Structure formats: structure tokens, C-alpha cells
Amino acid sequence: CKLIAPRPLFVEVGKADEMFPVDGAERAAEKVAEVYEQLGRGENFQFEIFDGGHEFSGVNSLDWLRRLQM
């Protein structure tokens, strides 16, 4: 994730994801968010937990990307 900073990045993880457990994803997201903040582009990183497994939710990610493009 840090390699694409400060370009926009939305990471979502399902509560029941067995490939990327929520606890580990949250810890990683905190570190990535710090990098984005240090680069002055905190708004370009978003992390979300949703009800589901290892799947694409897209509930908020697409709207978030559209707002960044405006």
C-alpha cells in the first residue's frame, strides 16, 4: 500500500474475511494512513470494514473515488 502513496487508495475488508483478518488489516491501515498524513494527502487514503467475507463491497468506495476526481 505504501508504494502507491500518495495516490488515492480505498481499502475495504469484510468482517468475516478469512484471507485478510480484520485485526491485521486495521493495524496495516493505521500504518498506511500515517504515511499518507506525512505526505500531506491524508484524504487520499480510506479504510472501511463491512459486513461480509473476502469480497468486494463497493458501497462507499466508488462514491469516494468520484469525490476525489471533482
All heavy atoms as TSV, in Angstrom:
chain	resi	resn	atom	element	x	y	z
A	1	CYS	N	N	0.816	-1.200	0.000
A	1	CYS	CA	C	0.000	0.000	0.000
A	1	CYS	C	C	0.854	1.256	0.000
A	1	CYS	O	O	0.521	2.228	-0.661
A	1	CYS	CB	C	-0.912	0.013	1.213
A	1	CYS	SG	S	-2.134	-1.292	1.248
A	2	LYS	N	N	1.952	1.209	0.752
A	2	LYS	CA	C	2.786	2.405	0.847
A	2	LYS	C	C	3.440	2.748	-0.485
A	2	LYS	O	O	3.804	3.894	-0.716
A	2	LYS	CB	C	3.860	2.207	1.917
A	2	LYS	CG	C	3.305	2.134	3.319
A	2	LYS	CD	C	4.424	1.896	4.307
A	2	LYS	CE	C	3.912	1.752	5.713
A	2	LYS	NZ	N	5.020	1.505	6.659
A	3	LEU	N	N	3.586	1.764	-1.354
A	3	LEU	CA	C	4.246	2.005	-2.628
A	3	LEU	C	C	3.426	2.871	-3.570
A	3	LEU	O	O	3.988	3.474	-4.481
A	3	LEU	CB	C	4.589	0.674	-3.307
A	3	LEU	CG	C	5.646	-0.172	-2.601
A	3	LEU	CD1	C	5.795	-1.511	-3.312
A	3	LEU	CD2	C	6.970	0.557	-2.555
A	4	ILE	N	N	2.139	2.934	-3.402
A	4	ILE	CA	C	1.333	3.765	-4.298
A	4	ILE	C	C	0.997	5.121	-3.700
A	4	ILE	O	O	0.419	5.963	-4.362
A	4	ILE	CB	C	0.056	3.048	-4.747
A	4	ILE	CG1	C	-0.923	2.871	-3.607
A	4	ILE	CG2	C	0.353	1.729	-5.399
A	4	ILE	CD1	C	-2.296	2.500	-4.089
A	5	ALA	N	N	1.369	5.344	-2.456
A	5	ALA	CA	C	1.121	6.639	-1.819
A	5	ALA	C	C	1.877	7.731	-2.563
A	5	ALA	O	O	2.994	7.501	-3.014
A	5	ALA	CB	C	1.561	6.594	-0.363
A	6	PRO	N	N	1.299	8.880	-2.751
A	6	PRO	CA	C	0.060	9.389	-2.168
A	6	PRO	C	C	-1.147	9.291	-3.095
A	6	PRO	O	O	-2.127	9.986	-2.910
A	6	PRO	CB	C	0.400	10.852	-1.890
A	6	PRO	CG	C	1.247	11.238	-3.054
A	6	PRO	CD	C	2.067	9.992	-3.349
A	7	ARG	N	N	-1.083	8.412	-4.099
A	7	ARG	CA	C	-2.242	8.255	-4.990
A	7	ARG	C	C	-3.433	7.706	-4.213
A	7	ARG	O	O	-3.269	7.034	-3.201
A	7	ARG	CB	C	-1.876	7.333	-6.149
A	7	ARG	CG	C	-0.836	7.960	-7.082
A	7	ARG	CD	C	-0.544	7.042	-8.241
A	7	ARG	NE	N	-0.014	5.768	-7.767
A	7	ARG	CZ	C	1.235	5.376	-7.936
A	7	ARG	NH1	N	2.091	6.135	-8.577
A	7	ARG	NH2	N	1.650	4.214	-7.488
A	8	PRO	N	N	-4.648	7.965	-4.674
A	8	PRO	CA	C	-5.846	7.506	-3.962
A	8	PRO	C	C	-5.866	5.989	-3.762
A	8	PRO	O	O	-5.549	5.223	-4.665
A	8	PRO	CB	C	-6.990	7.948	-4.873
A	8	PRO	CG	C	-6.440	9.125	-5.599
A	8	PRO	CD	C	-4.991	8.798	-5.831
A	9	LEU	N	N	-6.248	5.600	-2.550
A	9	LEU	CA	C	-6.336	4.180	-2.203
A	9	LEU	C	C	-7.473	3.988	-1.211
A	9	LEU	O	O	-7.504	4.608	-0.152
A	9	LEU	CB	C	-5.026	3.695	-1.585
A	9	LEU	CG	C	-5.017	2.262	-1.049
A	9	LEU	CD1	C	-5.271	1.257	-2.173
A	9	LEU	CD2	C	-3.698	1.976	-0.358
A	10	PHE	N	N	-8.407	3.132	-1.556
A	10	PHE	CA	C	-9.522	2.768	-0.688
A	10	PHE	C	C	-9.388	1.278	-0.408
A	10	PHE	O	O	-9.420	0.468	-1.323
A	10	PHE	CB	C	-10.859	3.050	-1.380
A	10	PHE	CG	C	-12.044	2.940	-0.472
A	10	PHE	CD1	C	-12.670	4.086	0.002
A	10	PHE	CD2	C	-12.549	1.714	-0.084
A	10	PHE	CE1	C	-13.769	4.003	0.839
A	10	PHE	CE2	C	-13.643	1.615	0.743
A	10	PHE	CZ	C	-14.256	2.767	1.212
A	11	VAL	N	N	-9.225	0.931	0.857
A	11	VAL	CA	C	-9.087	-0.465	1.260
A	11	VAL	C	C	-10.322	-0.856	2.053
A	11	VAL	O	O	-10.710	-0.152	2.980
A	11	VAL	CB	C	-7.824	-0.681	2.126
A	11	VAL	CG1	C	-7.754	-2.109	2.630
A	11	VAL	CG2	C	-6.576	-0.320	1.343
A	12	GLU	N	N	-10.931	-1.942	1.661
A	12	GLU	CA	C	-12.085	-2.439	2.405
A	12	GLU	C	C	-11.847	-3.895	2.752
A	12	GLU	O	O	-11.250	-4.640	1.982
A	12	GLU	CB	C	-13.372	-2.257	1.613
A	12	GLU	CG	C	-13.362	-2.910	0.253
A	12	GLU	CD	C	-14.640	-2.683	-0.518
A	12	GLU	OE1	O	-15.415	-1.783	-0.178
A	12	GLU	OE2	O	-14.861	-3.440	-1.470
A	13	VAL	N	N	-12.306	-4.275	3.944
A	13	VAL	CA	C	-12.150	-5.657	4.399
A	13	VAL	C	C	-13.450	-6.096	5.055
A	13	VAL	O	O	-14.075	-5.329	5.792
A	13	VAL	CB	C	-10.945	-5.808	5.362
A	13	VAL	CG1	C	-11.119	-5.005	6.616
A	13	VAL	CG2	C	-10.678	-7.271	5.681
A	14	GLY	N	N	-13.856	-7.309	4.744
A	14	GLY	CA	C	-15.070	-7.851	5.339
A	14	GLY	C	C	-14.810	-8.395	6.737
A	14	GLY	O	O	-13.738	-8.958	7.002
A	15	LYS	N	N	-15.777	-8.240	7.604
A	15	LYS	CA	C	-15.647	-8.733	8.975
A	15	LYS	C	C	-15.394	-10.241	9.022
A	15	LYS	O	O	-14.755	-10.734	9.933
A	15	LYS	CB	C	-16.907	-8.406	9.786
A	15	LYS	CG	C	-17.091	-6.937	10.054
A	15	LYS	CD	C	-18.377	-6.690	10.820
A	15	LYS	CE	C	-18.605	-5.210	11.024
A	15	LYS	NZ	N	-19.900	-4.944	11.687
A	16	ALA	N	N	-15.899	-10.959	8.030
A	16	ALA	CA	C	-15.749	-12.413	8.006
A	16	ALA	C	C	-14.691	-12.867	6.999
A	16	ALA	O	O	-14.650	-14.040	6.628
A	16	ALA	CB	C	-17.095	-13.059	7.672
A	17	ASP	N	N	-13.812	-11.959	6.571
A	17	ASP	CA	C	-12.762	-12.298	5.605
A	17	ASP	C	C	-11.763	-13.248	6.263
A	17	ASP	O	O	-11.175	-12.928	7.293
A	17	ASP	CB	C	-12.053	-11.020	5.145
A	17	ASP	CG	C	-11.174	-11.248	3.929
A	17	ASP	OD1	O	-10.642	-12.362	3.767
A	17	ASP	OD2	O	-11.010	-10.295	3.155
A	18	GLU	N	N	-11.583	-14.413	5.682
A	18	GLU	CA	C	-10.650	-15.400	6.228
A	18	GLU	C	C	-9.256	-15.275	5.607
A	18	GLU	O	O	-8.297	-15.824	6.133
A	18	GLU	CB	C	-11.206	-16.808	6.029
A	18	GLU	CG	C	-12.469	-17.037	6.841
A	18	GLU	CD	C	-13.054	-18.418	6.639
A	18	GLU	OE1	O	-12.425	-19.252	5.972
A	18	GLU	OE2	O	-14.163	-18.668	7.151
A	19	MET	N	N	-9.130	-14.537	4.510
A	19	MET	CA	C	-7.830	-14.358	3.879
A	19	MET	C	C	-7.070	-13.175	4.503
A	19	MET	O	O	-5.869	-13.238	4.711
A	19	MET	CB	C	-7.987	-14.128	2.379
A	19	MET	CG	C	-6.658	-14.080	1.653
A	19	MET	SD	S	-6.844	-14.061	-0.137
A	19	MET	CE	C	-7.390	-15.737	-0.436
A	20	PHE	N	N	-7.797	-12.077	4.771
A	20	PHE	CA	C	-7.211	-10.892	5.394
A	20	PHE	C	C	-8.007	-10.573	6.658
A	20	PHE	O	O	-8.979	-9.821	6.605
A	20	PHE	CB	C	-7.242	-9.694	4.437
A	20	PHE	CG	C	-6.438	-9.905	3.193
A	20	PHE	CD1	C	-7.059	-10.170	1.986
A	20	PHE	CD2	C	-5.058	-9.857	3.239
A	20	PHE	CE1	C	-6.322	-10.367	0.832
A	20	PHE	CE2	C	-4.305	-10.053	2.087
A	20	PHE	CZ	C	-4.938	-10.314	0.879
A	21	PRO	N	N	-7.613	-11.136	7.798
A	21	PRO	CA	C	-8.347	-10.899	9.044
A	21	PRO	C	C	-8.427	-9.406	9.383
A	21	PRO	O	O	-7.480	-8.653	9.152
A	21	PRO	CB	C	-7.533	-11.659	10.090
A	21	PRO	CG	C	-6.781	-12.694	9.320
A	21	PRO	CD	C	-6.500	-12.059	7.991
A	22	VAL	N	N	-9.554	-9.013	9.914
A	22	VAL	CA	C	-9.826	-7.612	10.215
A	22	VAL	C	C	-8.761	-7.004	11.122
A	22	VAL	O	O	-8.297	-5.885	10.877
A	22	VAL	CB	C	-11.238	-7.444	10.830
A	22	VAL	CG1	C	-11.456	-6.020	11.309
A	22	VAL	CG2	C	-12.293	-7.826	9.822
A	23	ASP	N	N	-8.361	-7.711	12.158
A	23	ASP	CA	C	-7.381	-7.154	13.094
A	23	ASP	C	C	-6.083	-6.772	12.389
A	23	ASP	O	O	-5.539	-5.693	12.616
A	23	ASP	CB	C	-7.078	-8.132	14.226
A	23	ASP	CG	C	-8.262	-8.370	15.137
A	23	ASP	OD1	O	-9.210	-7.552	15.101
A	23	ASP	OD2	O	-8.239	-9.359	15.884
A	24	GLY	N	N	-5.581	-7.646	11.547
A	24	GLY	CA	C	-4.349	-7.364	10.822
A	24	GLY	C	C	-4.526	-6.241	9.813
A	24	GLY	O	O	-3.648	-5.398	9.637
A	25	ALA	N	N	-5.680	-6.222	9.161
A	25	ALA	CA	C	-5.958	-5.168	8.180
A	25	ALA	C	C	-6.039	-3.804	8.867
A	25	ALA	O	O	-5.542	-2.809	8.332
A	25	ALA	CB	C	-7.261	-5.473	7.441
A	26	GLU	N	N	-6.641	-3.764	10.047
A	26	GLU	CA	C	-6.729	-2.492	10.780
A	26	GLU	C	C	-5.347	-1.984	11.166
A	26	GLU	O	O	-5.059	-0.786	11.025
A	26	GLU	CB	C	-7.577	-2.649	12.039
A	26	GLU	CG	C	-9.056	-2.695	11.770
A	26	GLU	CD	C	-9.860	-2.839	13.044
A	26	GLU	OE1	O	-9.605	-3.777	13.821
A	26	GLU	OE2	O	-10.748	-1.988	13.246
A	27	ARG	N	N	-4.497	-2.877	11.641
A	27	ARG	CA	C	-3.131	-2.465	12.015
A	27	ARG	C	C	-2.366	-1.943	10.805
A	27	ARG	O	O	-1.676	-0.924	10.872
A	27	ARG	CB	C	-2.387	-3.620	12.677
A	27	ARG	CG	C	-2.856	-3.914	14.091
A	27	ARG	CD	C	-1.910	-4.866	14.822
A	27	ARG	NE	N	-1.706	-6.137	14.129
A	27	ARG	CZ	C	-2.507	-7.192	14.245
A	27	ARG	NH1	N	-3.579	-7.138	15.018
A	27	ARG	NH2	N	-2.240	-8.310	13.593
A	28	ALA	N	N	-2.488	-2.637	9.687
A	28	ALA	CA	C	-1.811	-2.201	8.469
A	28	ALA	C	C	-2.362	-0.860	7.996
A	28	ALA	O	O	-1.602	0.020	7.580
A	28	ALA	CB	C	-1.966	-3.254	7.382
A	29	ALA	N	N	-3.677	-0.688	8.065
A	29	ALA	CA	C	-4.305	0.555	7.620
A	29	ALA	C	C	-3.836	1.742	8.449
A	29	ALA	O	O	-3.653	2.846	7.918
A	29	ALA	CB	C	-5.824	0.433	7.675
A	30	GLU	N	N	-3.620	1.544	9.732
A	30	GLU	CA	C	-3.121	2.632	10.586
A	30	GLU	C	C	-1.749	3.091	10.109
A	30	GLU	O	O	-1.470	4.290	10.050
A	30	GLU	CB	C	-3.050	2.174	12.038
A	30	GLU	CG	C	-4.396	2.011	12.694
A	30	GLU	CD	C	-4.320	1.374	14.073
A	30	GLU	OE1	O	-3.196	1.188	14.600
A	30	GLU	OE2	O	-5.382	1.068	14.631
A	31	LYS	N	N	-0.897	2.147	9.755
A	31	LYS	CA	C	0.447	2.487	9.283
A	31	LYS	C	C	0.398	3.198	7.932
A	31	LYS	O	O	1.123	4.165	7.701
A	31	LYS	CB	C	1.307	1.229	9.179
A	31	LYS	CG	C	1.611	0.609	10.526
A	31	LYS	CD	C	2.396	-0.673	10.382
A	31	LYS	CE	C	2.620	-1.310	11.743
A	31	LYS	NZ	N	3.361	-2.564	11.641
A	32	VAL	N	N	-0.462	2.713	7.050
A	32	VAL	CA	C	-0.591	3.339	5.735
A	32	VAL	C	C	-1.163	4.751	5.882
A	32	VAL	O	O	-0.695	5.690	5.227
A	32	VAL	CB	C	-1.466	2.476	4.801
A	32	VAL	CG1	C	-1.726	3.187	3.483
A	32	VAL	CG2	C	-0.807	1.126	4.564
A	33	ALA	N	N	-2.148	4.922	6.750
A	33	ALA	CA	C	-2.739	6.244	6.972
A	33	ALA	C	C	-1.682	7.231	7.454
A	33	ALA	O	O	-1.684	8.401	7.047
A	33	ALA	CB	C	-3.883	6.150	7.980
A	34	GLU	N	N	-0.767	6.776	8.290
A	34	GLU	CA	C	0.315	7.646	8.776
A	34	GLU	C	C	1.188	8.128	7.615
A	34	GLU	O	O	1.579	9.297	7.575
A	34	GLU	CB	C	1.181	6.905	9.792
A	34	GLU	CG	C	0.521	6.706	11.131
A	34	GLU	CD	C	1.389	5.897	12.085
A	34	GLU	OE1	O	2.607	5.740	11.829
A	34	GLU	OE2	O	0.846	5.414	13.084
A	35	VAL	N	N	1.485	7.242	6.682
A	35	VAL	CA	C	2.299	7.621	5.524
A	35	VAL	C	C	1.578	8.693	4.707
A	35	VAL	O	O	2.171	9.704	4.321
A	35	VAL	CB	C	2.622	6.390	4.648
A	35	VAL	CG1	C	3.250	6.804	3.322
A	35	VAL	CG2	C	3.509	5.429	5.400
A	36	TYR	N	N	0.302	8.490	4.462
A	36	TYR	CA	C	-0.476	9.465	3.696
A	36	TYR	C	C	-0.518	10.814	4.420
A	36	TYR	O	O	-0.401	11.864	3.791
A	36	TYR	CB	C	-1.889	8.944	3.428
A	36	TYR	CG	C	-1.977	8.076	2.200
A	36	TYR	CD1	C	-1.571	6.747	2.235
A	36	TYR	CD2	C	-2.461	8.571	1.000
A	36	TYR	CE1	C	-1.652	5.939	1.121
A	36	TYR	CE2	C	-2.539	7.780	-0.131
A	36	TYR	CZ	C	-2.128	6.464	-0.075
A	36	TYR	OH	O	-2.202	5.678	-1.198
A	37	GLU	N	N	-0.671	10.784	5.729
A	37	GLU	CA	C	-0.681	12.028	6.512
A	37	GLU	C	C	0.669	12.722	6.425
A	37	GLU	O	O	0.737	13.942	6.265
A	37	GLU	CB	C	-1.045	11.746	7.968
A	37	GLU	CG	C	-2.497	11.365	8.185
A	37	GLU	CD	C	-3.484	12.475	7.834
A	37	GLU	OE1	O	-3.140	13.668	7.951
A	37	GLU	OE2	O	-4.608	12.133	7.420
A	38	GLN	N	N	1.743	11.973	6.527
A	38	GLN	CA	C	3.083	12.554	6.442
A	38	GLN	C	C	3.324	13.208	5.088
A	38	GLN	O	O	4.068	14.180	4.987
A	38	GLN	CB	C	4.149	11.491	6.709
A	38	GLN	CG	C	4.183	11.018	8.141
A	38	GLN	CD	C	5.080	9.795	8.327
A	38	GLN	OE1	O	5.581	9.209	7.375
A	38	GLN	NE2	N	5.257	9.395	9.585
A	39	LEU	N	N	2.705	12.680	4.068
A	39	LEU	CA	C	2.843	13.240	2.723
A	39	LEU	C	C	1.858	14.374	2.466
A	39	LEU	O	O	1.831	14.948	1.377
A	39	LEU	CB	C	2.648	12.131	1.677
A	39	LEU	CG	C	3.714	11.041	1.673
A	39	LEU	CD1	C	3.306	9.897	0.757
A	39	LEU	CD2	C	5.057	11.614	1.248
A	40	GLY	N	N	1.036	14.683	3.471
A	40	GLY	CA	C	0.067	15.764	3.326
A	40	GLY	C	C	-1.120	15.415	2.458
A	40	GLY	O	O	-1.812	16.295	1.951
A	41	ARG	N	N	-1.395	14.134	2.308
A	41	ARG	CA	C	-2.500	13.686	1.442
A	41	ARG	C	C	-3.390	12.674	2.156
A	41	ARG	O	O	-3.841	11.691	1.583
A	41	ARG	CB	C	-1.937	13.057	0.158
A	41	ARG	CG	C	-1.094	13.980	-0.708
A	41	ARG	CD	C	-1.827	15.230	-1.178
A	41	ARG	NE	N	-2.972	14.948	-2.004
A	41	ARG	CZ	C	-2.953	14.903	-3.321
A	41	ARG	NH1	N	-1.828	15.099	-3.976
A	41	ARG	NH2	N	-4.052	14.647	-3.986
A	42	GLY	N	N	-3.658	12.929	3.418
A	42	GLY	CA	C	-4.473	12.021	4.216
A	42	GLY	C	C	-5.826	11.706	3.613
A	42	GLY	O	O	-6.364	10.603	3.789
A	43	GLU	N	N	-6.380	12.659	2.865
A	43	GLU	CA	C	-7.688	12.442	2.255
A	43	GLU	C	C	-7.646	11.401	1.143
A	43	GLU	O	O	-8.695	10.907	0.707
A	43	GLU	CB	C	-8.238	13.766	1.701
A	43	GLU	CG	C	-7.557	14.269	0.439
A	43	GLU	CD	C	-6.217	14.979	0.658
A	43	GLU	OE1	O	-5.773	15.121	1.809
A	43	GLU	OE2	O	-5.606	15.389	-0.345
A	44	ASN	N	N	-6.451	11.049	0.687
A	44	ASN	CA	C	-6.331	10.083	-0.403
A	44	ASN	C	C	-6.329	8.632	0.062
A	44	ASN	O	O	-6.236	7.728	-0.756
A	44	ASN	CB	C	-5.055	10.349	-1.201
A	44	ASN	CG	C	-5.242	11.456	-2.210
A	44	ASN	OD1	O	-6.272	12.099	-2.254
A	44	ASN	ND2	N	-4.232	11.696	-3.001
A	45	PHE	N	N	-6.416	8.402	1.367
A	45	PHE	CA	C	-6.467	7.025	1.868
A	45	PHE	C	C	-7.733	6.834	2.697
A	45	PHE	O	O	-8.059	7.655	3.551
A	45	PHE	CB	C	-5.249	6.702	2.733
A	45	PHE	CG	C	-5.315	5.313	3.319
A	45	PHE	CD1	C	-5.169	4.200	2.508
A	45	PHE	CD2	C	-5.558	5.117	4.662
A	45	PHE	CE1	C	-5.252	2.913	3.034
A	45	PHE	CE2	C	-5.640	3.841	5.197
A	45	PHE	CZ	C	-5.488	2.739	4.382
A	46	GLN	N	N	-8.436	5.767	2.427
A	46	GLN	CA	C	-9.652	5.443	3.171
A	46	GLN	C	C	-9.662	3.950	3.465
A	46	GLN	O	O	-9.326	3.140	2.602
A	46	GLN	CB	C	-10.884	5.821	2.352
A	46	GLN	CG	C	-12.189	5.596	3.047
A	46	GLN	CD	C	-12.411	6.599	4.169
A	46	GLN	OE1	O	-12.073	7.765	4.048
A	46	GLN	NE2	N	-12.968	6.144	5.263
A	47	PHE	N	N	-10.056	3.604	4.671
A	47	PHE	CA	C	-10.154	2.204	5.095
A	47	PHE	C	C	-11.548	1.962	5.630
A	47	PHE	O	O	-12.087	2.784	6.380
A	47	PHE	CB	C	-9.119	1.918	6.191
A	47	PHE	CG	C	-9.209	0.534	6.760
A	47	PHE	CD1	C	-8.777	-0.562	6.035
A	47	PHE	CD2	C	-9.721	0.328	8.026
A	47	PHE	CE1	C	-8.859	-1.841	6.560
A	47	PHE	CE2	C	-9.809	-0.949	8.562
A	47	PHE	CZ	C	-9.372	-2.031	7.829
A	48	GLU	N	N	-12.142	0.856	5.241
A	48	GLU	CA	C	-13.508	0.564	5.671
A	48	GLU	C	C	-13.670	-0.926	5.977
A	48	GLU	O	O	-13.150	-1.781	5.263
A	48	GLU	CB	C	-14.484	0.955	4.569
A	48	GLU	CG	C	-15.923	0.702	4.913
A	48	GLU	CD	C	-16.832	1.224	3.835
A	48	GLU	OE1	O	-17.119	2.428	3.834
A	48	GLU	OE2	O	-17.230	0.425	2.968
A	49	ILE	N	N	-14.407	-1.200	7.034
A	49	ILE	CA	C	-14.779	-2.566	7.395
A	49	ILE	C	C	-16.263	-2.716	7.095
A	49	ILE	O	O	-17.067	-1.857	7.463
A	49	ILE	CB	C	-14.502	-2.827	8.889
A	49	ILE	CG1	C	-13.012	-2.649	9.185
A	49	ILE	CG2	C	-14.971	-4.226	9.283
A	49	ILE	CD1	C	-12.667	-2.665	10.659
A	50	PHE	N	N	-16.622	-3.792	6.420
A	50	PHE	CA	C	-18.031	-4.009	6.068
A	50	PHE	C	C	-18.458	-5.415	6.467
A	50	PHE	O	O	-17.623	-6.281	6.729
A	50	PHE	CB	C	-18.259	-3.779	4.564
A	50	PHE	CG	C	-17.558	-4.770	3.674
A	50	PHE	CD1	C	-18.225	-5.907	3.231
A	50	PHE	CD2	C	-16.239	-4.582	3.286
A	50	PHE	CE1	C	-17.584	-6.833	2.420
A	50	PHE	CE2	C	-15.589	-5.496	2.470
A	50	PHE	CZ	C	-16.269	-6.621	2.042
A	51	ASP	N	N	-19.753	-5.624	6.507
A	51	ASP	CA	C	-20.295	-6.949	6.790
A	51	ASP	C	C	-20.127	-7.809	5.539
A	51	ASP	O	O	-20.667	-7.481	4.489
A	51	ASP	CB	C	-21.783	-6.870	7.153
A	51	ASP	CG	C	-22.008	-6.256	8.512
A	51	ASP	OD1	O	-21.174	-6.476	9.411
A	51	ASP	OD2	O	-23.014	-5.540	8.686
A	52	GLY	N	N	-19.339	-8.845	5.655
A	52	GLY	CA	C	-19.118	-9.721	4.512
A	52	GLY	C	C	-17.819	-10.483	4.679
A	52	GLY	O	O	-17.149	-10.398	5.709
A	53	GLY	N	N	-17.455	-11.213	3.641
A	53	GLY	CA	C	-16.245	-12.019	3.664
A	53	GLY	C	C	-15.183	-11.437	2.758
A	53	GLY	O	O	-15.039	-10.225	2.652
A	54	HIS	N	N	-14.454	-12.324	2.071
A	54	HIS	CA	C	-13.405	-11.893	1.153
A	54	HIS	C	C	-14.074	-11.578	-0.185
A	54	HIS	O	O	-14.162	-12.420	-1.091
A	54	HIS	CB	C	-12.357	-12.998	0.999
A	54	HIS	CG	C	-11.185	-12.564	0.186
A	54	HIS	ND1	N	-10.239	-11.696	0.679
A	54	HIS	CD2	C	-10.805	-12.857	-1.081
A	54	HIS	CE1	C	-9.328	-11.479	-0.251
A	54	HIS	NE2	N	-9.652	-12.179	-1.328
A	55	GLU	N	N	-14.588	-10.373	-0.291
A	55	GLU	CA	C	-15.351	-9.950	-1.459
A	55	GLU	C	C	-15.273	-8.442	-1.603
A	55	GLU	O	O	-14.816	-7.748	-0.701
A	55	GLU	CB	C	-16.815	-10.378	-1.313
A	55	GLU	CG	C	-17.463	-9.773	-0.065
A	55	GLU	CD	C	-18.778	-10.431	0.296
A	55	GLU	OE1	O	-19.808	-9.982	-0.235
A	55	GLU	OE2	O	-18.761	-11.383	1.091
A	56	PHE	N	N	-15.723	-7.932	-2.730
A	56	PHE	CA	C	-15.771	-6.501	-2.991
A	56	PHE	C	C	-17.116	-5.976	-2.538
A	56	PHE	O	O	-18.157	-6.479	-2.943
A	56	PHE	CB	C	-15.568	-6.247	-4.495
A	56	PHE	CG	C	-15.714	-4.816	-4.896
A	56	PHE	CD1	C	-14.768	-3.884	-4.519
A	56	PHE	CD2	C	-16.790	-4.410	-5.657
A	56	PHE	CE1	C	-14.896	-2.554	-4.896
A	56	PHE	CE2	C	-16.930	-3.090	-6.051
A	56	PHE	CZ	C	-15.969	-2.164	-5.669
A	57	SER	N	N	-17.098	-4.979	-1.675
A	57	SER	CA	C	-18.340	-4.360	-1.225
A	57	SER	C	C	-18.702	-3.216	-2.160
A	57	SER	O	O	-19.769	-3.211	-2.750
A	57	SER	CB	C	-18.195	-3.846	0.208
A	57	SER	OG	O	-19.267	-3.013	0.537
A	58	GLY	N	N	-17.821	-2.226	-2.262
A	58	GLY	CA	C	-18.055	-1.098	-3.167
A	58	GLY	C	C	-19.087	-0.108	-2.701
A	58	GLY	O	O	-19.374	0.855	-3.404
A	59	VAL	N	N	-19.672	-0.311	-1.522
A	59	VAL	CA	C	-20.742	0.565	-1.053
A	59	VAL	C	C	-20.287	2.018	-0.980
A	59	VAL	O	O	-20.968	2.910	-1.464
A	59	VAL	CB	C	-21.283	0.094	0.314
A	59	VAL	CG1	C	-22.247	1.091	0.906
A	59	VAL	CG2	C	-21.938	-1.270	0.179
A	60	ASN	N	N	-19.130	2.262	-0.409
A	60	ASN	CA	C	-18.651	3.633	-0.270
A	60	ASN	C	C	-17.445	3.950	-1.150
A	60	ASN	O	O	-17.158	5.113	-1.400
A	60	ASN	CB	C	-18.287	3.914	1.193
A	60	ASN	CG	C	-19.512	3.882	2.074
A	60	ASN	OD1	O	-20.510	4.528	1.792
A	60	ASN	ND2	N	-19.445	3.123	3.145
A	61	SER	N	N	-16.749	2.942	-1.623
A	61	SER	CA	C	-15.505	3.187	-2.359
A	61	SER	C	C	-15.714	3.940	-3.670
A	61	SER	O	O	-14.941	4.838	-4.002
A	61	SER	CB	C	-14.773	1.876	-2.618
A	61	SER	OG	O	-15.574	0.995	-3.382
A	62	LEU	N	N	-16.724	3.599	-4.419
A	62	LEU	CA	C	-16.931	4.256	-5.711
A	62	LEU	C	C	-17.309	5.718	-5.537
A	62	LEU	O	O	-16.813	6.589	-6.264
A	62	LEU	CB	C	-17.962	3.492	-6.529
A	62	LEU	CG	C	-17.576	2.049	-6.849
A	62	LEU	CD1	C	-18.695	1.334	-7.594
A	62	LEU	CD2	C	-16.278	1.982	-7.623
A	63	ASP	N	N	-18.165	6.022	-4.569
A	63	ASP	CA	C	-18.518	7.420	-4.295
A	63	ASP	C	C	-17.293	8.199	-3.825
A	63	ASP	O	O	-17.090	9.352	-4.207
A	63	ASP	CB	C	-19.614	7.516	-3.232
A	63	ASP	CG	C	-20.970	7.092	-3.761
A	63	ASP	OD1	O	-21.169	7.142	-4.997
A	63	ASP	OD2	O	-21.830	6.726	-2.950
A	64	TRP	N	N	-16.462	7.569	-3.009
A	64	TRP	CA	C	-15.241	8.204	-2.509
A	64	TRP	C	C	-14.314	8.568	-3.678
A	64	TRP	O	O	-13.788	9.669	-3.740
A	64	TRP	CB	C	-14.552	7.261	-1.524
A	64	TRP	CG	C	-13.259	7.757	-0.996
A	64	TRP	CD1	C	-13.057	8.660	0.013
A	64	TRP	CD2	C	-11.965	7.362	-1.438
A	64	TRP	NE1	N	-11.707	8.838	0.209
A	64	TRP	CE2	C	-11.018	8.046	-0.660
A	64	TRP	CE3	C	-11.502	6.483	-2.411
A	64	TRP	CZ2	C	-9.643	7.899	-0.840
A	64	TRP	CZ3	C	-10.140	6.334	-2.580
A	64	TRP	CH2	C	-9.232	7.044	-1.797
A	65	LEU	N	N	-14.136	7.638	-4.598
A	65	LEU	CA	C	-13.287	7.912	-5.761
A	65	LEU	C	C	-13.861	9.022	-6.620
A	65	LEU	O	O	-13.128	9.872	-7.133
A	65	LEU	CB	C	-13.084	6.635	-6.582
A	65	LEU	CG	C	-12.134	5.625	-5.975
A	65	LEU	CD1	C	-12.202	4.317	-6.748
A	65	LEU	CD2	C	-10.715	6.158	-5.947
A	66	ARG	N	N	-15.168	9.041	-6.791
A	66	ARG	CA	C	-15.799	10.102	-7.582
A	66	ARG	C	C	-15.560	11.463	-6.940
A	66	ARG	O	O	-15.290	12.441	-7.620
A	66	ARG	CB	C	-17.291	9.837	-7.737
A	66	ARG	CG	C	-17.610	8.777	-8.740
A	66	ARG	CD	C	-19.117	8.663	-8.976
A	66	ARG	NE	N	-19.403	7.364	-9.537
A	66	ARG	CZ	C	-19.921	6.334	-8.868
A	66	ARG	NH1	N	-20.256	6.459	-7.604
A	66	ARG	NH2	N	-20.136	5.189	-9.465
A	67	ARG	N	N	-15.667	11.547	-5.621
A	67	ARG	CA	C	-15.443	12.824	-4.911
A	67	ARG	C	C	-14.010	13.292	-5.084
A	67	ARG	O	O	-13.767	14.496	-5.227
A	67	ARG	CB	C	-15.768	12.682	-3.426
A	67	ARG	CG	C	-17.237	12.700	-3.113
A	67	ARG	CD	C	-17.513	12.887	-1.623
A	67	ARG	NE	N	-16.876	11.897	-0.783
A	67	ARG	CZ	C	-17.423	10.729	-0.434
A	67	ARG	NH1	N	-18.618	10.409	-0.865
A	67	ARG	NH2	N	-16.762	9.897	0.340
A	68	LEU	N	N	-13.053	12.385	-5.091
A	68	LEU	CA	C	-11.654	12.772	-5.275
A	68	LEU	C	C	-11.404	13.340	-6.669
A	68	LEU	O	O	-10.532	14.178	-6.846
A	68	LEU	CB	C	-10.721	11.579	-5.047
A	68	LEU	CG	C	-10.483	11.177	-3.607
A	68	LEU	CD1	C	-9.552	9.966	-3.564
A	68	LEU	CD2	C	-9.894	12.308	-2.789
A	69	GLN	N	N	-12.158	12.892	-7.641
A	69	GLN	CA	C	-11.958	13.337	-9.014
A	69	GLN	C	C	-12.553	14.718	-9.266
A	69	GLN	O	O	-12.244	15.348	-10.253
A	69	GLN	CB	C	-12.555	12.335	-9.995
A	69	GLN	CG	C	-11.786	11.037	-10.011
A	69	GLN	CD	C	-12.416	10.020	-10.937
A	69	GLN	OE1	O	-13.485	10.233	-11.487
A	69	GLN	NE2	N	-11.749	8.894	-11.109
A	70	MET	N	N	-13.403	15.194	-8.389
A	70	MET	CA	C	-14.053	16.505	-8.587
A	70	MET	C	C	-13.112	17.636	-8.294
A	70	MET	O	O	-12.208	17.643	-7.643
A	70	MET	CB	C	-15.299	16.622	-7.728
A	70	MET	CG	C	-16.355	15.666	-8.137
A	70	MET	SD	S	-17.805	15.902	-7.078
A	70	MET	CE	C	-18.954	14.926	-7.958
